[in-house]
Structure formats: structure tokens, C-alpha cells
């Protein structure tokens, strides 16, 4: 009995000692365009349109013939959309690839497969940044 217990204990310890280290990674899917200028421009236009719609609704609700409510709502929505676009682009996660060249030096990263609707799985293998 002692011999069986000792062989099981040695097997369990060797299994724990020689097992590969587990690597945890978080896979974040980016939504939107890769080009940050497109993303900021789209947010700016949508902000301006939202300000125009809300300003028009306020002008109709107050029976005001003055166009300043519509004008300043459009301006405020445009600036808020621009600010949100800048914030969204600057805080979104950067994509990584298995082999990445940045400034002429290659670096290795853990590339994880990303599920695509209707196409299966995709994986970025090489990325180049200038």
C-alpha cells in the first residue's frame, strides 16, 4: 500500500512539475473601421446629425422662429461627436499578430484565432507598422 501511494505521489508531483505553463490571454474584438480618420469622421457626422435633429425638435416644441437653437445644437453635436470619436480611437485595443514588424525590428506575440460569422476562424499572422 505504501509503495502504491508513493508511486502515485511521485507521478502527481512529476506531472505538476513537467506540465507546460498555462498562458491566459484576453481576446478583444474591435468594432469599426481600422482607419482612425474614418472612425472620427463618422462620429463627427453622426454627432452633427443628432444635434440637428434634437435642435429641430426643440425649435418645433418651443415655436421659436429663431434658428439659433438649431444652429447651436448642430454645433454642439458636432463637437461632441468629434470628441467621442477621438476618445474611441485613442482607447480601443490595438490588434496584435503572431509576427509583428515595428520600426524594422520583428517581435513575436501570441496570436489567437478570432471567430468570424459564416467564415469560421481567422488569425492575424503578420502585421507591419510604419
C-alpha positions in Angstrom: 0.0 0.0 0.0 2.8 2.4 0.8 4.5 1.6 -2.4 1.4 2.3 -4.4 0.9 5.6 -2.6 4.5 6.7 -3.1 4.4 5.9 -6.8 1.1 7.8 -7.2 2.6 10.8 -5.2 5.7 10.8 -7.4 3.6 10.6 -10.6 1.4 13.5 -9.4 4.4 15.7 -8.5 6.2 14.9 -11.8 3.0 15.7 -13.7 2.8 19.1 -12.0 6.5 19.8 -12.3 6.8 19.0 -16.0 3.5 20.3 -17.3 3.7 23.3 -19.6 2.7 26.7 -18.2 -0.8 27.9 -19.0 -0.9 31.2 -20.8 -4.0 33.3 -20.3 -4.9 35.9 -22.9 -7.8 38.2 -23.5 -9.1 38.4 -27.0 -10.8 41.7 -27.7 -12.7 42.2 -30.9 -12.6 45.7 -32.4 -15.7 47.2 -33.8 -15.5 49.8 -36.5 -13.0 50.8 -39.2 -9.3 50.2 -39.0 -8.6 53.7 -40.2 -8.9 56.1 -37.3 -9.7 59.1 -39.5 -12.8 57.3 -40.9 -13.9 56.4 -37.3 -13.5 60.1 -36.1 -15.2 61.4 -39.3 -18.2 59.1 -38.9 -18.6 60.0 -35.2 -18.4 63.7 -36.1 -21.1 63.4 -38.8 -23.4 61.4 -36.6 -22.9 63.9 -33.8 -23.8 66.7 -36.1 -26.9 64.9 -37.4 -28.0 64.1 -33.8 -27.6 67.7 -32.8 -29.5 68.9 -35.9 -32.4 66.5 -35.1 -32.6 67.4 -31.4 -32.2 71.2 -32.2 -35.1 70.9 -34.7 -37.2 69.1 -32.3 -36.6 71.8 -29.6 -37.3 74.6 -32.1 -40.6 73.0 -33.0 -41.5 72.4 -29.4 -40.9 76.0 -28.4 -42.5 77.5 -31.5 -39.4 79.6 -32.0 -38.7 81.2 -35.4 -35.2 81.9 -34.4 -32.7 79.5 -35.9 -30.2 79.8 -33.1 -31.4 76.7 -31.3 -30.9 74.6 -34.3 -27.5 76.2 -35.1 -26.1 75.7 -31.6 -27.5 72.2 -31.3 -25.8 71.3 -34.6 -22.5 72.9 -33.4 -22.7 71.2 -30.0 -23.5 67.8 -31.5 -20.7 68.1 -34.0 -18.1 68.9 -31.3 -19.4 66.1 -29.0 -19.2 63.6 -31.9 -15.7 64.7 -32.7 -14.7 64.4 -29.0 -16.2 61.0 -28.8 -14.5 59.8 -32.0 -11.1 60.9 -30.7 -11.8 59.2 -27.3 -13.0 56.0 -29.0 -10.0 55.8 -31.4 -7.4 56.5 -28.6 -8.8 54.0 -26.1 -9.6 51.0 -28.4 -7.2 48.0 -28.1 -4.5 47.6 -30.7 -4.6 44.4 -32.8 -1.6 42.1 -32.5 -0.3 39.5 -34.9 2.0 36.4 -34.4 4.9 38.2 -36.1 4.9 42.0 -35.9 7.5 44.3 -37.5 7.6 47.7 -35.8 10.4 50.1 -36.7 12.3 47.4 -38.6 12.6 45.0 -35.6 10.5 41.9 -35.5 8.6 40.8 -32.4 6.7 37.7 -31.5 3.2 37.8 -29.9 0.6 35.2 -29.1 -1.9 35.4 -31.9 -5.3 34.0 -31.1 -7.9 32.8 -33.5 -11.0 35.1 -33.9 -14.4 33.6 -34.8 -15.9 35.2 -37.9 -19.6 34.9 -38.7 -20.2 32.5 -41.5 -16.5 32.1 -42.3 -15.1 30.1 -39.4 -11.9 31.2 -37.6 -9.4 33.8 -38.7 -5.9 34.6 -37.3 -3.6 37.5 -38.0 -0.2 36.1 -38.7 1.9 39.1 -39.9 1.5 42.8 -39.2 3.7 45.7 -40.3 3.6 49.1 -38.7 5.4 52.2 -40.2 
